[in-house]
Amino acid sequence: MDQLASFYHAHITELNRRVAEITQRENLAGLVIHSGQPHRQFLDDMNYPFKVNPHFKAWLPLLDNPNCWIIANGIDKPTLVFYRPVDFWHKVSDVPDSFWTEHFNIQLLVKADKIAEFLPENLADWAYIGEHLDVADVLEFTARNPDGVLNYLHYHRAEKTQYELACLRRANQIAVRGHIAAKNAFYNGASEFEIQQQYLAAISQGENEMPYGNIIALNENAAILHYMSQEHIKPEQRRSFLIDAGASYHGYAADITRTYAFEKNPFSELIEAVNQAQLKIIDAMKPGVKYPDLHIKTHEYIGQILQDFNLVNSGADEALTAEITKAFFPHGLGHMLGLQVHDMGGYSHDERGTHIPAPEQHPFLRCTRPLAVNQVLTIEPGLYIIDSLLNDLSVSAKQWVNWQTVDFFRPFGGIRIEDNVIVHADRNENMTRELGLE
């Protein structure tokens, strides 16, 4: 924690620098950043699980307390208005006392609707950053999530501070522990639901603390890209297991995927082929490389794998030209990672928000900007048997597909291998593998 505290000092200095620069550029006095408010379920007296504004948690690891505010101008010590009501129905959060508190002037807010008493008087000169525009209206903010501010903040979020990198490493370390537990549960005969419970127990996080809903897929379910069902019944025959699961640390996300075969067979060999392709793509990452070029290179590798495993009766080039690889690998290579699983800024050419569109042939790609030092990205190639996509192939393309081999692999569902990687000036840091997950 001492090291994290020292990193945090530089982190908060950088955030203040960014605020000072963008508010001067946009002629603003500063930013008022809202943690958010609870969302009530329809026709009920229960709230949905609270999810904090990512712009708020960029400043401090306060994740579970709504109705909090940060007031920052980049020059003065920022103020944290901390919501601490008098409430005998719910647990009231303790007044913060952690490594980050010395960097804020902390004021206590007892009633959420009294926040105006804590805000600057000249709110017309300040920008509201948050989800609840109705609240901003009541408070009479005239600048609400201005594009110039958000574009700037999103662009610079891609370059992680040393504090953020430390948090991301810790998130990966926690998630790796869960992945090892899930792998053992699969080989010991657990159901999807049981695997999920053993994963959560291993990382000591509840479902609402996770950065996203885990994908726990056995057999054919592994072909469903966002499979969320988690069946309680164990399959009669155990063939394959795909797990896409992460963890959180101080609001930063890990996002890791692995695929396993229950037995040594052609599917286990196919997993290893995808694994080797993924490692080659990671080796090709370096500052200045365009992320779409890595994605297109991955399709070339997938085309070769399709040929090697007799899934197509053509060369790798023909599989690429006929768009057969897109039927087997339909999603993007990966995305930026940080405060959010799909972190902001992946399409930003510059801090003014100039958009870099995804290639027309690859619309699902979530990152298009060139790689740079201290960016963190996922690399997650896949290969699946998805009948709806195969059926949509052109008549000529279908003639290249070896349908007998497709039939053989269909019961296994699909494969995805995903690591979380930091780009450095002279190397890539594969956090996932370096922290113990092969």
N, C-alpha and C positions, 0 to 999 in steps of 0.2 A: 504493500500500500504506500510506503514511503516513495518508491519510484513512481507510482501512479500520481501521487501528489505533486512531485517535481515536474512530471510531464504536464499535469493539469495547469500549472502556473503559465507555461508557455502556450497552452491551448487557449486559455481565457484571454491571454494577451493578443493572440491572433484573432479571436472572435471580435474583440474590441476594435482591433485595427480594421477589420472588414466593415464593421458598423460605421466607424468614423469615415471611412472612405466613401461608402455608398450613400450615407446620409448627406454628406457634403455634396456629392454629385447630384443627388435628387432634391437638394434644397430642403432637407428635413432636419428637425431638431434631434430626432432619435427614433428608436423602435420600441413599441410596447407589444411584447410577445405573450400571448395567452396560452396557458397549458391546455385549456379546453374545458368543457362542461360534460356532465353525464348526459347520456341519451336515454330517454324513457321508452320502454317497449310499448307498442301500441295497445291501448285498452288495458293497461296493467299499471301496477305501482312499483315495478321492478325496472332497474336500469340495465342496459347492455354493459358488458365489461368496458371499462374506461380505457381508451387509447390516447396517449398524450400526443400533442402536436410535436412533430419531429423538429421543428425550429426551436421549440422550447427545450427539448432534451439534448439538443446540440450544446447547450450551455451548461447543463448540470444533470446528474443522474437522478432526477426526481420524476418518477414514472407513473405513480399511482395516486396522485393528489390533484383533482380538478380544481378549477377556480383560483389557480395561482397565476402570477404575472411576473414578467421580467421587464424592467424599464432600463434601457441601455442607450447611451448616446456615443459610446466608443471612447469617451474622454474621461468622464467621471466613473467612479466605482459603480457598477450596475446595482440596481435595487431588485431584490426578490420580495414580492408581496406573497406571503405564504398563508394559504387558507387553513385556518384552524378554528372551526366552529365549536360552540358549546353543544354537545350532542350526546344523549344517553342511549340512542338507538344503534349507533355505529362506533367503531373504533376511530378515535381522532388521532391523526398523525402527530408524532412527537415533533417538537421544534428541531429543525435540522442541526446536527453537530457532527460534521464529517470533514474530510480533507478539503472540500470545495467551499465550505461556508465562509471562510475568511475573505473570500473574493467578492462577497456580496454584502450590501446593506440589507438586512433581513427585517421586514416589518410583518406583523401578524394581522391577518384579515379574519374577523370573526363572522361577518355576514357577507355572503358573496355579492349581494346587491349594493354593498357600500364601497365598492372598489373605486368609484369616482373620487372618493376622499383621498386616495393614495396616488392618483395619477397626476401628471403635470397639468398646470392650469391651461396652457396654450395647446390643447390637443389638436388644433387645426394644423400645427406644425409637426406633429408626430404621426407615424404610420402604425396602424394596427396590423399585427401578423398573427393570423389564426383562422379558425374555421367558422366561428360564430359571428357572422356579419350582422345578425340582428342585435347582438350585444354591442358591436361597434357602432351601429346606428344610434342606439339609445345613448351611448356615451358621446355621440356627435363627433366621431372620427371622420374626417373627410378623405384621408388616404387609408385605404384598406387593401392590404396585400398588393401594393403597387408592383406592376410588372417589372419595372427597373430594379427594384429591390430584390424580388424573388429570383429573377434571372441571375443576378449577381451572386446571391447566396447559393443557389443551386449549382452554378458553375464551379464555385470554389469549394463546395462540399466534396467534390471528387478528389481533391488533394487532401489526404488525411494528415492530421497532426500526429505527433508521436503518442500523445494520450489516446487518440482514437485507434491507432494501430495496436496499442497495448490492450485496449478493450476488445478489439476484434480478435486478437490472439487468444484472449481469455475465453471469449465466446466459442471459438473453435475448440479449445481445449475441453470445455464442458460438453460440447456436442459430440466430440470424438468419444468421450466416455459413454454417452448414450448409444452411439452407433455400435460400439463393441458389445454392449448389453443386448441390443436388438438383434445383432448377428447371432449371438449365442442362443437367444430365444428362438430364432427361426430354426436353427439346426436341432434344437431340443423339442421341436414339435408344437410351438405356440401358435395360437390363432393370430389374426391381424390385431384384434383388440388387445389380446394379451401382450403382444410385442409392443404396442403403444404404451401400455401401462408400465412395462419393464423399462422402456426408454425414459419415460417421465421420472420414474423412481431413480434411475441411475443419474440423471442430471439435477434432480431435486428442484424441478420447475413444474408448475401446473400449466394446463393448456392455455390459460389466459396470459401467462407470462411468456409464452413462446412467441417468436417473431412471426410465425405463420403456422397454419394447420399442417401437421405432419402427413405425409403420404406414406402409408404402410400397405404395400400391395403384394399379394401372393399370386403366383401363376398368371393367368390371363389378365388379372387386374393391373398388372404392371404395364399394360399397353394403354391404359387410361392416364393421360398426362397429369391431370389434377384429380386423382382418385382420392376421395375423402371418406369412404363408407366405413372401413374398419370392421369387417365381418367378425362375429363372435364364433361362428362355426369353423372348425378346422377343415381344410380341403381333404378329400379322400386320398389324393396323391399330391405330395409336396414336390414341386418342380423348381420354383424360382421365387426370389424375394427382391423387391425394389423398395428401398427406403430413402425418402427425401425428407430430411428432418434437420432442424437447427437448434439453436439455443440463443439466449440473450445474456448480455453482460453490460450493465450500466446503460442500457438502451441500444446497444450495438448488436448486430445480428450475425450469426453463423448460418450458412445455408449449404448443406452437404448432402450428396446423394451417392449411394452405392447399390450395386446389384450383385446377387449371389445365386449360384446354382446349387441345388441340393446334392447333386451327384456330379462326378466328373463325366462329362459328355460333350457333344458338339456345342451345346449352349454355353458351357463354362469356357470353352475355347473362344466362342464369339465374344463373351464378356472381356476376356483378356485382350482380344484384338481391339475392342473399343477403348479399353484402358490404355493400351499403348498409343493409340491415336491421340487420346487426350493428353498424355504426357508429351507427345511431340508438339502439340499446339502450345502447351505451356512453355516449352523450351523456346518457341518462336516469339514469345512475348518480350518486348523491350520498348523503351521510350521511343515514340515516333511511329511505331507500327499502328496501322489503322485496324480497328477492331473488326470491321466488315471483311477485311482481307483474311483475318484468322477464321472467320465464319465460313468463307468460301473455300479456304484450304481444308477445313474440316469436311466439307461435302466431298472434296476430292478423296480424302481418306476413307470416308464412308463408301464411296463408289468402289474403291479398291477392296474394301471388306466384303461388300456385296458380291463382287466377282470371286474373291478367294473362298467364300463359303457357299458358292453356287446358288446364291439367291437371285442372281441375274445371269442370263445367257448372253452376256455382252462384256465389252471391256469397261473399265472404270469411266473412261471419257464418255462413252455412249450413255452410261447410266446417269451421268451428270447432265449431258445435253438433253436427254429425253425427260429430265426432271424426275427420274425415278428416285434419286436420292432424297428428294423432298418428301416423298411418300413414306420413306423409312425414317427420315430425320426431319420432322416438320417444324420444330421450334428453333429459336435462336440459340447461339452458342453459349450465351450467358448474359450477365448484366453487372452493373456496378453494385457494390455492397457497402453498407455502413449503418446509418441510423435507421434505414429502411431496407427490407430485403431487396427490393428493386429500387436502389437509391437514385435520387434525383441527379440530373446533370448528364445523363448518358447520351443525350442527343445535342448537347450544347457545343457549338463551335467556339463561342466566346462568352464573356461575362455579360454581354448585352442580350443573350438569349438567341442568337442566330442559330436556327435549327438545321441540323444535319439529318436529312431523312434516311430511313432505312432503304437499302437497295430495293428496287421495284420487285425483283424476283424473291426477296427475302423479307417480307413485311413484318415478320414477328421478331426481328432482331431488336433487342432492347438497349443496345449501345452502338453508337456510330462514330464517336470521337476518337482521335488518336490516343494511344496509351502515353502516360506520363508518370514521372516518379511520384510515389506515394499514393497512386491510385490502387484501389482494391476491387478485384473483379472475380466473378465466378467463371469457370470454364466447365461446361457440362454437355458434351456431345451425347447423342442418344441414337439408338437403333431399335425400332419397334415394329410389330406386326399389327397395323391398324387397318382393318378391312375397308372401312369407308374411304380412306385415302387411296388405298390400292385400287379400289373399284373406280375411283375418279380418274385414274390414269388414262391417257389416250389409248386408242385401239393399238396403235403401233408400239407404244411403250409397254403395254401389257404383254406383247409378244416377246419382249426381252426378259420378263419375269419368269423365274423357275417356280411355278406354283406348287410343285411337289415339295420343294424345300421350304417354301412359305408355310405349307401345311404342317411340316415337321416342327417349325419353330413357334407356330401360333400358340400352343398351350403354355409357352413360357412367357408370353406377353411382350416383354421388351427390356431394354437396357438403358440406363443412364448412369454416368460417372461424373461427379461434380466435386471440384475442389475450390477453395477460396485462396486467392493468390494476391500478394502484394508486389507491385512493380517497383523495383529499386533501380538505381542508375546503372549498376553493373551486374545485377542478378535478379532472379525472381524468387520470392519467398512463398513457397507453397505451405501455408499455415496448416492445412488439413493433414498433409502427409508428414510434415516435420513434427507435428504434435501426436503422431502415433497411429494414424489410420491408413492402412495400405489399400 
